[in-house]
Amino acid sequence: MTNDIAIIQTALDSVRAILAEPFWRRFDFWLSFIASAGGVVFSIMAFSEARKAKRAATEAGRIVKIQTVAIELTEIAQKLGSMDTNIQFNEARDLLAELSRRLRRAISAFAKDPDLGDTIAALRDALTTAKKSLNSVRPADPSKEKDVPHAVYYAVESDFATINDLVADLLGLFERKSINMGDEDAKT
Amino acid sequence: MPKPDAGEFLEYVKKIGEAARNGTMEWSRANPTTLVHTQVGPQRARIVIQRVDRPVREQSPLGGVRQRVIKQYVFQVTQGPANIQMLSMDGSDDEHINQALETLYETVSQSISRKGLDFLKSLIPPDQPK
């Protein structure tokens, strides 16, 4: 019986000694702490990489959009440069309506962009002015429109030249924007 | 087409203006900014004078770019039913020509308006005596 008590006493003393020891001296504590800290660090790294990837995807999407708009503007510039001197009023009206619709659709998303805003505003003004110029040669008698050759062409050629210049300016600005975005991607 | 003598052309422009003023040359308005004189008979011809409002972009004193509209005039003479161009003068090439064409345009425009008002007047019944 005395032996049993002694054994129990010894066991209790061992347990007391273990419980009295500070937790930071224990090996299993540090093992689990290091594992947990590693998990947190990797989570933070994964979050950061995911955010960078999202930013890169957004920028890539913007570059694609800019390139799409640039292609549209190039087609419009070609159409502006090929106007016939014998163009009639209804042909000019249809051409201006098509160009106006395509241009406004292409540029509207960038209207508030600080690099592009001024040029876009000037382009919108030029389209409005072109419409006024065309209205100034609306024929009183459409059957006699051929009596005044080149009247429609003379009325709108300057406006179309202005629109063409502004479209060229926009193309240059879009190209610069694409290059800048590419450089920023390379840096990150 | 080589450019015609400016001095001679300006003389003719002055004579056309006088003819329009005294009614010996009839003009009509093809559209809001284009005036036409048509000559029928053996030498069928047309004289066309058109006002063109050309936008000019220039630097603003306050910074940025502003748009200004300048009035220029185009003068054409065509022959026959095929409208073969015999003469074409653009006011943007010479300021003196542009000013002369502007004067002609205003003179012809007023004669057309006068003709329209006289026609309108002819439609209105005379005042009945009281």
Boltz contact constraints between the chains, C-beta under 6 A:
constraints:
  - contact:
      token1: [A, 129]
      token2: [B, 55]
      max_distance: 6.0
  - contact:
      token1: [A, 136]
      token2: [B, 32]
      max_distance: 6.0
  - contact:
      token1: [A, 136]
      token2: [B, 33]
      max_distance: 6.0
  - contact:
      token1: [A, 137]
      token2: [B, 31]
      max_distance: 6.0
  - contact:
      token1: [A, 138]
      token2: [B, 31]
      max_distance: 6.0
  - contact:
      token1: [A, 139]
      token2: [B, 31]
      max_distance: 6.0
  - contact:
      token1: [A, 140]
      token2: [B, 31]
      max_distance: 6.0
  - contact:
      token1: [A, 148]
      token2: [B, 30]
      max_distance: 6.0
  - contact:
      token1: [A, 148]
      token2: [B, 34]
      max_distance: 6.0
  - contact:
      token1: [A, 148]
      token2: [B, 48]
      max_distance: 6.0
  - contact:
      token1: [A, 149]
      token2: [B, 83]
      max_distance: 6.0
  - contact:
      token1: [A, 151]
      token2: [B, 34]
      max_distance: 6.0
  - contact:
      token1: [A, 151]
      token2: [B, 50]
      max_distance: 6.0
  - contact:
      token1: [A, 154]
      token2: [B, 50]
      max_distance: 6.0
  - contact:
      token1: [A, 154]
      token2: [B, 52]
      max_distance: 6.0
  - contact:
      token1: [A, 154]
      token2: [B, 74]
      max_distance: 6.0
  - contact:
      token1: [A, 155]
      token2: [B, 52]
      max_distance: 6.0
  - contact:
      token1: [A, 158]
      token2: [B, 54]
      max_distance: 6.0
  - contact:
      token1: [A, 158]
      token2: [B, 55]
      max_distance: 6.0
  - contact:
      token1: [A, 162]
      token2: [B, 55]
      max_distance: 6.0
